[in-house]
Amino acid sequence: MNNIKTAYVSEIVDVVDTKNKFLFSVEKQEAHKKGLLHRTILAQLINSKGEWVLVKQSSDRQDAGQYVMPVGGHIRVGESEVDALQRETLEELGINDFQHKFIGRGIFNRRILGRHENHHFILYEIYSDKKLKLGSEAESYKSFTKAEIKRLLKNEPRLFGKAFHFGIKTFYPALLE
């Protein structure tokens, strides 16, 4: 039996400026250590009833135990936004057959779990009624109407993670009115 250990290979991400212009590439861990702005894909899953499907983050994740958009992950060096969207959706929800629509971009900067996340969020909506098979980053999922989300954001804001609050404020401000 061969006892050679496989070397850990870090994800490489593109560092960008505030206008999403490429600057250089680094390991994801270095980007988080130094607070370098880099691209992250997000997606909000919406079913045919118009309900938003949110995931509750696992206990070892940022926003642990709180509801967040169900797809989120780093765009790897050389990867297109749509390729990252498809890869992350398959990894996190177990689905690869869905429609999608670009929503917008925003910069989300915070310190959490001993790192400095400085993310250039790129948000899409994805549409599917497929049965979900969650990856390790989420412990459960739930469907919400927009009215429920609006009410819960007002009355129980701690149910939702900070990245979700940022996404609502930036891309869906009508839910805060």
Rosetta blueprint (number, residue, H / E / L):
1 M L
2 N L
3 N L
4 I L
5 K L
6 T L
7 A L
8 Y L
9 V L
10 S L
11 E L
12 I E
13 V E
14 D E
15 V E
16 V E
17 D L
18 T L
19 K L
20 N L
21 K L
22 F E
23 L E
24 F E
25 S E
26 V E
27 E E
28 K H
29 Q H
30 E H
31 A H
32 H H
33 K H
34 K H
35 G L
36 L L
37 L L
38 H E
39 R E
40 T E
41 I E
42 L E
43 A E
44 Q E
45 L E
46 I E
47 N L
48 S L
49 K L
50 G L
51 E L
52 W E
53 V E
54 L E
55 V E
56 K E
57 Q E
58 S L
59 S L
60 D L
61 R L
62 Q L
63 D L
64 A L
65 G L
66 Q L
67 Y E
68 V E
69 M L
70 P L
71 V E
72 G E
73 G E
74 H E
75 I L
76 R E
77 V L
78 G L
79 E L
80 S L
81 E H
82 V H
83 D H
84 A H
85 L H
86 Q H
87 R H
88 E H
89 T H
90 L H
91 E H
92 E H
93 L H
94 G L
95 I L
96 N L
97 D L
98 F L
99 Q E
100 H E
101 K E
102 F E
103 I E
104 G E
105 R E
106 G E
107 I E
108 F E
109 N E
110 R E
111 R E
112 I E
113 L L
114 G L
115 R E
116 H E
117 E E
118 N E
119 H E
120 H E
121 F E
122 I E
123 L E
124 Y E
125 E E
126 I E
127 Y E
128 S L
129 D L
130 K L
131 K L
132 L L
133 K L
134 L L
135 G L
136 S L
137 E L
138 A E
139 E E
140 S E
141 Y E
142 K E
143 S E
144 F E
145 T L
146 K H
147 A H
148 E H
149 I H
150 K H
151 R H
152 L H
153 L H
154 K H
155 N H
156 E L
157 P H
158 R H
159 L H
160 F E
161 G L
162 K H
163 A H
164 F H
165 H H
166 F H
167 G H
168 I H
169 K H
170 T H
171 F H
172 Y L
173 P H
174 A H
175 L H
176 L H
177 E L
